[in-house]
Amino acid sequence: MQKEILGCTKCRLAESRTQAVPGVGPQNTQLVIIGEAPGRQEDLQGEPFVGAAGQLLTKMLENAGIKRETVFITNTVKCRPPENRQPFADEREACYPYLLRQLDLIQPKVIALVGRVPAETILETTIRMGTMHGKTMERLGRTYFVMFHPAAGLYNQNLVPDMEADMHVLKRLLDEGTAFGPEKSQQDLSRFF
Ligand code: URA
């Protein structure tokens, strides 16, 4: 599939990219992290989350005891949108089958959605990050965990403690299979679906 993504011309982003960025990490992993779209550095290097936001993400993962190289990291769209604008709906739609195939192949225990774009694309609902971050959601047999995008922490340092706390919840989820216990999860489900 990597090869297919690298040669993809299904949407206009193919015209302006340097290269597509399919994703990196082991197929045999418990955790998939999904961001928004490649930025400038990612477009140049062909790897997701290698710019400033990526460095913060890597640091926060490591601080919570999650090694970056054990995680499969990808994005909602695999090509950089011009000027780092948000990917349009038709671009997200064109790219979505790749994401689904990646998740089907990997079958991770937890899928972390970092930022509003992956969360709204995959959960198909309006997301308020202020109340949704740090929460698990079950959907179609998959467990999702909503997190702030690391770029948000670069712009607003006040978010960093919450982001770090969420990383620790994520680690617990990976280790124990539950972040809150069944009661809280049920409550989350009924509130958002
Ligand atoms: N932001 C993202 O959402 N993804 C990347 O790969 C890099 C920055």
Boltz pocket constraint, residues with backbone or C-beta under 6 A from the ligand:
constraints:
  - pocket:
      binder: B
      contacts: [[A, 35], [A, 36], [A, 37], [A, 38], [A, 39], [A, 42], [A, 47], [A, 48], [A, 49], [A, 50], [A, 51], [A, 53], [A, 54], [A, 74], [A, 75], [A, 114]]
      max_distance: 6.0
